[in-house]
């Protein structure tokens, strides 16, 4: 496919890199294949591919790679394809892609069935699946790449447990759709899934033009972790200590230095303003 660029993150699966790269080269024969060498390069490659006139950009990597590429193509008339190679592949799972079958994923890219999904933004950075202010962002901040390679998704849980003894920050919640004005931890979703296959955002639809927000109120971290289990394993959020709402605009502030993550990548600290562009991203899906 001469109108297609495949951007590969070779670090996505560590020791399996060479075998995976060979498989992708065979699948994507006739397309341009670019491999990244450092963080942030996927965004630059995607932006360059857009200026060169390519119409399909394929992310061969995990959610972090997808995030970089989306920030390179946002606002342009191009389509995103996915070859999921990451640790959890949350966005690909949300879209219904067969995350363990690269050949099938490439067939989906070749069929060229497109669907428009919403494109949220945290300050000036776009994201596709989720964002967090507080606990999970702090866990991302304190989880080294070596630790992540050794323990995978478990590494974040280990970091969260280590953080649990600390005092959470006080976050200001500003949205016309929110009841709570303060919280200790905020999650923002575009789809239903968070942290893998866990359905955190029960009412989320990726093309409804709305952000789904969960605010954990003035709780300590041990209580937050306990309530996280309730959020995951109950069909509806009923606890008075947890607020769920949908909105087009949210601003989170704090007097403290509180980190913010999007799609598992740190993007800075509060204050952070969340907005959403309805139908802002065109993706290739099986449906």
N, C-alpha and C positions, 0 to 999 in steps of 0.2 A: 504494500500500500504506500504509494509514493507521496501521499499527502499526510503521512503519519510520522510522528517522532515519538520514540520510546525513550523515556528517561529512567535509567536504572540506578537504584541505590545499592551498590555492591555489598554494603555492610549490613543489609537488612537481615541476612541469615548466617552471618559469620562464616563458618567453615564450609558451608554448602555453596559458597559464592560461585566458584568456577563451574560446577555442574548446572546451577541455575542459570548462569549467564549463557552457557552453551545452549540450554533449552530455549531461552528467550530469543537468542540469535536465530535459531532454527524456526521458531514460531513466527517471528517478526521479519522474516526474509523479505527484502524489498522495501522495508521501512528504514528510517534513520534511527540508529541506536546510540544514545549518549549515556555514559556512565559518570556518576558524580564522584568527586574525590574529597569533598569537604562539605560541612554543614552550610546550608544556604545556596549551594550551587544549583540545586534543582530549580529553584525559583528563577535564577538568572537564565538557565537553559530554556525554561518554558517561555520566558518573556522574549528571548532571542528567537525561538521557533515561531512565535506569533508574528514578530516583525518580518520573518522570512516567508510568511504566507502559509504555513502549515495549518491544516484545519482540524487535525486530531492529535491530541497530546496524551500519551499513555504513561501513567505512573506505575512503574515496576518497583514496588517497595511497600512500606507500611504507611500508617496514618500520618506520620511525620513527613514523609516524602510527598504524599498527596497534598498535605497542607501547604508545603512550599510551592508546589506546582500550581495549585489553585490561586495562590497569591501572585503568581506570574501571569496567569491567563484571565484573571477577573476583569470583567468589563469588555472582553473581546469576544468576537464571534467564532469561538472554537469549542470543540467537544472534548470532554475528558473520558478516557478509558482507563481501566484498572487491571493490573496484574498483581494481585495481593501477595506480598512476600514478607510482611511484617510479623510482629509478635502476636498481635491480637486482631488486626484487620477489621476494626469496628465498622468503618464506613462501608467497606465492601460487603460485610455481613448484613448491614442495614439495607443495602440495595438488593440483596438476594443473590449475590454472586457466589459461585462454588469456590470458596477460598482455598481449597486443597487441590484444585484441578486447573492448572495454568492453561492447558490446551483448551478446555471448555471456556475459560475466560477470554482467550484469544478469539474463539469462535463468536463469542458475544460481541467483541470489538468489530469483527469482520461483518457481522449482520447489520451493524450500524443503526440499531434501534435506540433512539435518543429519548431522554426524559428530562424535563426541567425540574430542578429542585431549588429550594431557597438557599440563599448564601448569606449567612450571618457574618457580623463583623464585630471585633473587639477593638475599640479605638480605630487604628488604621490597618489592622491585620484581619484578614478573612479567615474563617474556619468552616469546616464542613459538618462536623458531628457534635462537638461538645466543648465546653469551657468550664473552668473552675476558678473560684476566688477563695483562697484560704487553704484548707487542709490538703486537698489533693495537689494543688500547685506547690505547696511547701514540700510535699513528698517527692514531686518531680524535681524540685530544686535540690533536694538532699540525696537523690539517688544517682550515683555515679554511673557512667556508661559501662564500666567494668562490672559493677554490681548488677546492672540491668542485663548484661550478656550472660552472667552466671546464673541468675535466678529468674529471668523473664518477668512476667506480670507479678510474680510473688515479691519481687524486689520493692515495688511500690507499697505493698501491704506491710512489709517489714519496716520500711521508712515511716509509714503512717503510725505504726505501733510505737515507734521510738519518739514520735512527735506528741503522742497522746497525753503525756504527762505535763505538757506546757499549757499555758493559759491562752485560749483562742483570742483572736483580735475582735474588735467591735467594728462591724461593717455597717455603713449606712446604705439603705435600700431606697432608691428613688425610681418609682414607676407609677403611672396612673392606675395600673391594674393590680398593684400590690396592697396588701393589708398591713403587713409588717413594715416597720420603718428601720429596724435594726436586725442584724443577724450575726452569726459566728462563722458561717460557711455558706457559699452560694454555688450552685451548679446551674449551668445553662445548656440546654440541648436543642439540637435541630432535628434529631431523630429519637427513637425510643431507647436506643442502647447506650450503655456507658460501661467502660471497663471490660469489654468483651461482649458476652451475650446477655448481660443483665438489663432487664427492661425497667430502667429508672423512670423514664419520662412516659407515663402511661398513655397520655393523650396526644403525644407528638405525631405529627404527620409532616414529612419533609417538603411538602409543597403547599402548605396552608398559609404561608406568609407570617407565621408567628414563632417567636421564641418560647420555649418551655423552660420555666424557671422553678427551681427548688431552693427554698431558703430554710436553713436550719437556724432556728432562733437562738437566743442567748444561752447556749449550752456549752458545757466543757467537752473536750475532744472524746472522752470515753463515752459520753452520752451520744455524741454525734455518730460515732462508729456503731453504737447499738441501734440508733434510729436508721442508719444506712441499711441494716439488715431488714428492718420493717419495710423500708421503701422498696427493696428488691423483691421480697417474698410475699407481699400482700397485693391484691389486685388494685386497691385504691389507697391513697395516702389519707389517713384519718387522724393522725396524731396532731394535737393542737400545737406541738412544738415544731412542726414542719409545715411550711406553706408551699403549695404548688399553684402556680398561675401561668397564664399565657399572655404574651405582650409583644408589641412591636419595638418597644424601647425600654431599656433598663440602664440605670447608672448605679455603680457601686463605689462607695468612697470609704476612706478610713484615715484616721490620724496617724496610724502606724504604717510601716512598710510591709504591705501584704502582697505576696506574689500572685500573678495571674497566669494560668495556662490555657492554651487552646490546642485541641487535638493532641494533648500530651506533651506539648512543647511550651516552655516558658516564653512569655512575651513582655514581661515587665511587671510593674506594680500598680496598685490602685493610685489614683482613681481610674476606673475603666467604664466606658460607655458602650453598651451593646445595641446594635441596630441590625435590621435584616432586610435584604433585597429579595423580594418575592420572585421566584423563578430565575434567580441570578446565575445559575450554573447548569450547563447542559452536560448530561452524563450518558454513557452507554450502559444499558441495563438489559437483563434477560427478559424483562416484562414489557 
